[in-house]
């Protein structure tokens, strides 16, 4: 056997063993979670944390780093036949488990009271208090993005764009969505995620939130308190940040580089990206649903602002009912239970495609006034279909490539995977002038 082939076989064997060990450790960590959920480690939170979160994380890291073995890039290596990745029995089981976890987290948190203690050591370190369900969830969410982000980088290490944007979502989730809010709580300051913007942050203008931001008296910056700074920051991002950044970079600046929901979809949801429905029927349903949610959150926000400004004149029972409905149906059931729980069944961007109001408003800007587009060298397309298969947003990219038609779809998040998996370099993400970007002919 030639030396090169022997060496290659050796490293392949090493990475397979590493992956198997990682899976075993991850499963062991999950078993410890289940044991902890019934109070086995109630008097030993540090041991519980190490055996559950710690061991599962180490196992995940072993699996993730095994992605650095072999050739880089997305491979059609049995994906379509794997039970876990093609709506088989394993996939459905994973979907049921994920969905059940979200149902318990949102509506039956008492069932997780012992499991939450696994996050106590980290919570005491960052916040000086025991963990609650949201800190516990935030910790798991952040670890999942970091571990699976490493896996994604390993698979796409040949592509500089994919590496940088993955590092970006990992950093934004860790620093702005998890660490800074935890430290603010430790300092007894208002909880605030600086990257979370209305309308995704739908309760930003709720009276309790505005009162919390304006209740401080200690100056922080330029004569403003920290709460007032947060308030003006949020408004500035809505009025200035969204239109300006989307004009120059398309919606990818947020959906693929900053957003926590997008970060989870791009990392944890990456193995399921090919499951997104590319049919015309799905596209029609997507447009009706996502813009309906945007209208709903806009009406609700107008009503809550009117109530806050003049509660004596504007006191709407309908507004309170609408807030309750939106928080339950959209904020919890859609974005959490369905949005993540259905990864193994409907693909990784269910929430982003069908329900996210932030994606909807960014898509409107991208469609009407943005420099972003995907250009096509149609003469080189050989209709392999990789671009459409791995488009997590359900766009039939091949249809544009076959016609040599540059395109900008409102739903496109600019992840660049279509370009990355193209074997002939047909597709390219570009920023061009609005005047030359062919928006009208392609957003059909």
N, C-alpha and C positions, 0 to 999 in steps of 0.2 A: 504494500500500500504506500503511495507517495506520501512524503512527509507532510506536505500542505494539507492533503485530505485527512491524514491522521490527526493533525493538530485541530482542524476544523471539527472533526467528530468528537474530539476530546472536549473542546469548549462547548459544543452543543450538549454533550452529556452533563457537563457542569451546570449549565444554565437550566437544564431540565430538572436536575436534582434540587437546585436552588428554588425553582418554582414550586416543586412538590413540597419542599420543607416549608416554604412560605404559606402555601395553602393549608398545610397541617396546623401551623401556628395560628393562622387567622381563624380557622374553625375552632381551635382550642379557646381562643379569646372570646368567640361568640358563645361557646358553652359556658364560660365563666360569667359572661353577661347574664345568661339565662339563670345561672345559679344565684347570682347576686340579686336578681329581680324578685326572688322569694325570701330575701333577707339572710342568706348564708353568710355574707361578709358584713353584716350590719355593724359589727364592732371593730372592723378592720378596714377602713376606707382606703388606706394607702395600699394594703395588700390587694384589695379588690381592684383598685385602679391599675396596679402593675400587671395583674393577671388577666385583666379584661382589655382595657384600652391599650396598655403597654404591649402585651403579647400580640394582640391583633394588629397593632401598628407595625411592629417588627415583621410580622408575617406579611403584611401588605407591602412593606418596603422590599422584602425579598422577591415577592412576585413582580413588583414594579420594576426593580432594577434588572430582572431577568429579560425585560424588554430591550435592554441594550445589547443582548446577544443576537447574533445572526444579522441578516440584512435589515436596513432601515426601511421604513415606509409601510403603508397599509398593504396587507397581503390578503389575497383571496385564498386563504389556507384553511379551508374547512368551515369558515364562518357561517356559510349558508346552510350547513348541515349540523352545526352544534346546537344541541337542545337548549342550551342557555342563551343562545343568541339568535334563534330563529323561531321564537314563539313555541318552543317545545315544552315538555313537561317541566324541565328545570327552570325555564324562563318564566312560566306561569307561576311556579312556586316562589321564585324570587320576587315577582311582582306582588303576589299575595302577602309575603312577609313584609316587604317595604310599605305596602299600603296599610297593613295592620299596624305597623309601627307609627305611622303618621296619624292614624285614627286615634290611637292611644295617647300620643303626644298632645294632640289638639283638644280632645274631648274627654279623655279619661286619664288625666295625668297622675292621679293617685295610684294607678296600677304600675307606674314607673318610679315611685318614690324611692325604692331601694336601689334601683338601677342608676338613678341620678347621682347617687353618692359616689359613684366611680369618678366623677368629675370634681369632687370636693378638694383634693390636694391642689389641683390647678386653680380652682376658684379661690381658695384661701390665699394662694400665692399672688394672684392678680388683683383680686377684689377685697380680700380680707373677710370673706363671708362664705357660708356654705353654698354649694351650687343649687340652682333651681333648674327647672326643666329647659328653659331657654338657653341658659349657659351651657348645660349639658349638650343640648342639640347643637349649639354654635361650635362647641369643641369638636364634636364628631364631624360636623359639616366641614370645618377647617382642616382637620386631619385627613378626611376623605379627599378633599381637593389637593392637598399637598402630596399625598401618596400617589393618587391616580394621575396627578399632574406630572409627577416624575415618570410614571409609566408612559404617558402621552409623549413626553419629551424623548424618551428612549425609542419609541416607535417612529418618531418624526425628527430624529436628530440630524437628518440630512437637510432639513429645511429651516433656515434661519428665522423666517417669519413665524413659523409655528413655535419655535423655541421661545422667542421673545414674548409673544402674546400669551403663552402659557405661563411663563414666569410672571407676567403682569397680573393675570387673574389670581395666581397664587399669592402674590404680594398684597394685592388689594384686599383679598379675603382675610388674610392673616393679620394685616396691620389695621386697616380701616374698619373692617366689619367685625373683627373679634378683639384684638388687643386694645385698641384705643377706647372703644366703648366700655371694656372691662375696667380699664384704668380710670376712666371718667366716673364710673360707679364707685370705685375705691376712694376717689376724691370727693364723693357726694355731689357730683355735678350731673347735669342732665345727660341721660343716655343719648348718644347720637352717632349715626353711621354717616360719615361725610360723603360717601359715594352713593348713598341711597337717595334717589330724587323722586319727587312727585312727577307722574302719577303712580309710579311703582310704590313709593312710600305714601300710600293713600290716606294715612291718618296724620299727615304732616300738618294740616290745617285744622285738625280737631281742637276743640277748646281746651281740653286737658293738656294737650301737647304744647299749644301756644302759651298757656298759663305757666307751664313748667319752664319754658324757654325765657319767659319775661319776668320770672319771679326773683331772679338773682339781683344783687346790688353791687357786687364787687367788680370793678372794671377789669377787663381782660385785654382788650386791644383797641386803640384809637377811641377810648372813652366808652366802648361798648362792653357789656358783660359777655361772658362766654355764651350764655343762652341767646342773647341778641345777635351775637356773631353767627351762631348756628342758624338762626332764623333768616338773617340776611344772606348767608351763604346759600341756604336752600332756595330762596327766592331768586338769587342771582343765577344759580344753575338752571332754574326753570326758564327764566326770561332771556339770559344771555348764553349760558353754557351749552344748552341743548342745541339751539339753532346754529351757533357759530361752529361748534365742534362737528356737528353733523354735516354742515355745509362743506367743510374741508375734508372730512374723513369718512362720511357715511355713518350709518348706525353702528358700524363695527367698533368705533371708539369706546362704546359702552357695552354693547351686547357680547363682544368677543374679547374685550381687553379689561373691563372693569367689573361688570355685573357679577354678583355672587351666584345668581340663578344660572346665568350663562356659564360661569366658571365650573359649576357642578355638572352641567350638561356636557361641557367640553372634556371633562376629565373622567368623572365617574360614569357619565352617560356615553362616553366614546365607543365602547363595545357594541352599543345598540343604535348607532347613528343610521345604519342602513335600513332600519325598520320603519323609517318615516314614510308615510303614504305619499306617493307622487301623482296621484290621480287628479283629474280636473275637478271631480266632485269634492275631494278633500280641500282643494284650493278655494273653491267657492264657500264651503263651510267655514274655512279658516278666516276668510275676509269678513264674513257676516259676524262671526263670533268675536273676533278681536276688536273690531271697531264698535261693536255693541258694548263691550266692557269699557272701552274708552269713553263712550258717551255716558255710561252709567256712573263711572267714577268722576267725570266732569260735573254732571248734575249734582251728585252728592257733595262735591267740594264747594260748589257755588252756594248750596243751601247751608252748609256748616259755617262758611265764612259770613253769610248774612246773619246767622244766629249769633255768631261771636261778636260782630260789629254792633248789632242792635238787637239784643235778646228780647227786649220788651216788645218790639214790633214784629220781629221774625222769630217765632217759636213754632217749628214745624214738627208735629208728631210723625209726619211722613219721613222727615230727615232722619230721625232716630231709628225708624223701622228700616230705612234704606241702609243706614250704617250697619245695623245688625245683620241684615241680609248679605251685604257686600263682604263683611268680615268673615261670615260663615261660608258663604257659597264661593266667593272668589279668593279672598285672602287666605283661607285655610283649605277648603275642599279642593279647589281648582289648582292653586299654585303649589300646595304641599302634597295632599293625598294623591291627586291625579297627576300633577306635574312631575313628581319624582317617582311615585309608586308605579306608574305605568311605563317607566323606562324600558323594561324588558319586553313590553307588549307593543307599544306605539312609537318607540324611539325616544331620543333624548331631549327633544325640544317641544314637547307637547304644550307646556305652559307658554313658552316663547312664541309658538306658532298661533295658538288658538285663544290665549287669554291675557297675555301681558299687556297692560295699557301703555307701559313705557315703550315696548317694542312697536306698538301701534303708532304712537306719536312720532317716534324716531323714523319709522317707515314712511310716514307722510312727508317728513322733511327730506328723506333720502330720495323719495320718488319725484318730488317737485323741485327741490333746490339743493342739489348736492353734486360735488365734483367726483364722487366715487362711482365707479362702474367696473364691470368685468369685460375685458376685451377678448375677442375670439379670432384666432387664426383658422378660419374654417377650412382652408385648403389642406390642413394637416390632420383634421379629425378623421379617425378611422372607426367611429361609432362603437367603441368598446363598452361604453356605458358606465365606466368607473365613476365619472363625475356625478351622474344622477344617482347611482347606487349609494354613494357615501355622502350625499347632501342631506344633512340633518334637518333642513328646513323644508323638505319635500318639494324642492324645485327640480323640474326635469331639465337639468343643465344641458344634457345632450341635444335636446330639441333646438336650443340656441346655437350650439356648436356646429351641428350639422348644416345649419343655414348660414354660418359665418356671421352671426348677428350679435354684436355687442349688446349687453343688457344690464339693467339695473332694476331689480325687483324690490318692492317695498319690504318683503319678508327676508331678504338676504342679509345675514349678519356678518358677512365678510370674513368668515372663518378661514377661507382660502384652501380648504381641503380639496375642493373640486380641481383647483390648479395643481395641488400637491400630488394627487393620484393620477393625473393625466400623464400617460406614458410618452406623449409627443409634444408637451409644452404648448398646447393649444390655447389654454386659458391663462389670463393674467389679470391680477387685481391692480387697478390704476386709479389715480386721481387726476381728472382732466377738468377743463373749464365746463361750466354748466351749458354753455352755448353749443359745445360739440358733443356733449354726452347725450346719446340717443335715448332719452327716457321715454318719450311718448310712444315710440314704435314698439317698445319691448315690454312695457308694463300692461299687458293685455288683460 
